[in-house]
Amino acid sequence: MLVYLLDWLSLLGRWLHFVVGIAWIGASLYFVWLDNHLQPPQDAEDDARGVGGELWSVHGGGFYHAQKYRGAPPQLPETLHWFKWEAYSTWWSGMFLLVLVYWYGADIYLIDPTVLALTHPQAVAAAAAVLLIAWFGYDLLCRSFLARNDTLLTFALFFFITALAWSVCQLFSGRGAYIHFGAALGTIMVGNVFRVIIPGQRAMVAAAGAGRVPNPSHALRGKQRSVHNTYLTLPVLFVMISHHYAMTYASNYNWLVLIALATAGALIRVYFVARHRGAASPWPLVIAILLLAGVAAALAPAATQQTPTSVSDATIETIVAQRCATCHAQQPTHSAYSSAPAGLLLENLEQIRQASARVHEQTVVSRAMPIANLTQITEAERAQIDAWYQQLQRASGATP
């Protein structure tokens, strides 16, 4: 019953995280787009009132007229809308899932003894430390002398994030490493909102309300962190879906794959932000495509010339029953699952044959399954699955 309740908590937590994440990312993407499409005000009176840019748009059967002030308006409106709870809710719901799935279930999803033999408390402590180091390290760089030069800061942040990717992949399972890298980036993003953007906006509102000219440093710092957030968006979204693709996190060089795909995502965002301004160099997009193609080529399974080996169906049934069906069953016997992961059933030969390509991919090619090798599959058994799958392929005429 506990596992069933945890599944429901996970379902509701993911749903909430998905919804509030859409709200946060949607608002972020919209305001970046809006900033990059503003035009000088057409009305001289607007310019005199401090309007620095405006934009007309049409949506949902109506016309909208957005204006952005160079500083603060002469008089603050009664109602001022803030955008912060979307970010906070996304982080809290993400942390709820991280604790529920990866910290509570560290022995399954976070710890991989072949990477580093951690105890459950050690793994959770290391995971929490990663998030703290990510935020304080990033914030320290942004407050250092490097912040005066965007190019230097960009390179420093790239090396910092690369070191972060490498570090988590030396600590945790591939899947756990990826999700904690994403959580670290998400923590940086929400830290920017909570610690820099919103306090700066509060100071600007307070100054305007008191009749003082707002300190422009708040706007500049907030703008810088907002730009960082928009470039981190696509890398974080990649990490959110990465656990479906073991070919990435199960690679021997998973940290390099992670940073390459994260960089590709950031470059794609760089291209579209520049395109919003009307003068986009194609090079960020070209480099991103080359990175994606390079990773795909590097991860492609090598063709092997295997000596034909006869492996009986009964042998495979026995291996799968011992190593896979404890989870992939109508009623799993493993205490971590109340239903078969991904709905995949492997309880009889017909089901195993139907899923043979997936079984081979997960146990032999990516070696991601059994997850954290909970059922202690041996190398000899992986080789037997490989030989049996090749045998099926030859029988069907799929391979020579």
C-alpha angles and dihedrals in degrees: 000000000000092000090049091052091048089053090055092048089050092049094049092042092052092047092051092045090051094049098046090041090057089050093051098042092042092053091045094050092045095052092047088051091046093051091050094050100048116124129198111276114268095209116075089211090059090051090050090051090057101262106156099183143357140193135197119209140167125219138151094007096307142091122240129198115197122188129187122202123221089228126343126330117256088252126021115235121243092243119044118178119218128198109212112099092070089061095043093047092049092053096044093048090046091051090049089056093043092054094042098047108023105026100036089038095039093133089061107031107019110034122069112175090201088062100037129337101234128166118232094259092045092052093050092046091050091048092052090047091054091059093048094046090048094055099039093043092050094044091049091054092048091051094046128092087271089075089073090067116049093199094053091045092050092054092045092051091047092055091044092052091045090053088049091053092049092047098052090048089056091051109040144031113282092257093045091047093053095048092048091050087054091046089051091053090046090051090052090050096049090042088058090054097043100038104031118011101044096040089049091051091048090053091050092049091047091050092048091048090052092049094251126130107256116246105257091213089075091057093045094049093045091049091051093051092044090055090050089052094053091051091050093052100086095043089053092048090051091054091050091062098032096094087071090061112059090175087079106042096033093057119115087237095041093144091057091047089049095052092043093053092042090051091049090053092049092048091051088054091047089055095050094045089053090046090056087059089054100244111079122168109218092220099090089053093045092050091047091052091047090051092050092047091046093052091047090051093046093051095046110120112252117243110247129201100219123187106243108262126184113228117175124231088236091059092052092046089055094048093047092045091054101037107027113018094066084080103017097064137105086251108021117215092205110100093226096066135057092183136018113285110253088000090278113152121196103172100120141025094261092055091045092051092049090051096038094118092051092045091051093046094049101040102033112019103036095015087210093133140106083042109247083352089272092166094047100238111192130228089244090056092049088051090051091052089050093050092046092050092049087049090055091048092052092048091053092046092243092124132029 
